[in-house]
Amino acid sequence: MNTYLPTDVPTEQEAEFLENFTRATGDSGRLMLFAGDQKVEHLNKDFFGPGITAEDNDPEHLFKIASIADIGVFATQFGLISRYGRKYPKIPYLVKLNSKTNIIPVKEKDPISEQWLGMDEVIGFKKSSGLQILGVGYTLYLGSEHEHIMLREAARAVHEAHKNGMIAVLWIYPKGSYISDEHDPSLIAGAAGVGACLGADFVKLKVPFRDGKFDPDLLRIVTEAAGNTGVLCEGGGKVDEKAFLIELHDQIHKGNSRGNGTGRNIHQRPLAEAIKMAGAIYAVTVKNATVEEAVNKVIGG
C-alpha cells in the first residue's frame, strides 16, 4: 500500500498523482519546495536592497534558478507562471492559489487571503499550456477571525487537486490579534494537525522555538501531530549557508520533517550561487547528503 496516496484520488488519477508526487520528491517522500511567492507576500523588500543581488529585482531570476537548479517544485502565482511559462516549460511548477501583501499590519487587522482563481481554471491552464504543473498551494492563517473562510477554501483546493491527480501543499501560519507568538510549539503542532485534517500532502509551517532557538524535540512533536502529512519547515531570512544546512539536516534527521520551503536563502544570491545553494538544499532534503557534502556543493561544487 502506498502511504502517500490519498484515498480521495480517483482510481483513474492514481497513476498521475503518484507520478507527480514521485517527480516532486525525487522518489524520496521529501519535498524541496523553492518558494517564489514573495513578490506578493513581501513585496519588493525581499528582492532589492542591501545583501541582495541586483539580479533578484527581475522576477525572471526566479525562473532562471528553477530551470537549472535541483528543486522539487517551484511555487509561485498563476499569473507569474503565465508570464514566463513559454520560456521555461520544463520547470516543475506548483501554482499558489492565494496570496496577500503585508501592507496592513496584523496588529491592525486580522489577515485573510482568499483564493484568486478556481481549480477549474488551473486545470484548464495546465491542459492548454502543457506546462509541468505538479500541484497547487494555499496559505491560511490559523487564529485569524477569518480562518473559517480560508479553511473552507483550503479543504476544497486540496480535494480538487487530488481529484485531478495533483499534489496539494498548505502554508499554515498562526496569525491574528489572538496570536502572541507565531513560533509557539503548541500552536505549530496544532497547525500541523489542521493540515492533516484538510488532507494536505505537505504542510509548510514556521519552526517551533524554545527560548528563541530551534529545538528538534519540539519539531518531533509537530511532525507526529501531522501524521502522514509531510511537514515542511519555513526557510526564513537569508543566513550563512552552513548554518542553514546544519539546521535543515537537523530538522529532517532529528525533527522528522519531510522537507523545506525555501525562498530568500536561494533567490537573494547571484544566479550561480543560487543554483549551488538550491542544489545543496536538495541534496540534504532528497538525497540524504551530509552537511559536509552539501557545503561542498556551495563552496566548491
Buried (B, 14 or more C-beta within 10 A) or exposed (E): EEEBBBEEBEEEBBEBBBEBBBBBBBEBBBBBBBBBBBBBBBEEEBBBEEEBBEBBEEBBBBBBBBBBBBBBBBBBBBEBBEEBBEEBEEBBBBBBBBBBEEEEEBEEEBBBBEBBBEBEEBBEBBEEBEBBBBBBBBBBBBBBBBBEBBBEBBBBBBBBBBBBBBBBBBBBBBBBEEBEEBBBBBBBBBBBBBBBEBBBBBBBBBBBBEEEEBBBEBBBBBBEBBEEBBBBBBBBEBEEBBEBBBBBBBBBEBBBBBBBBBBBBBBBBEBEBBBBBBBBBBBBBBBEBEBEBBBBBBEEE
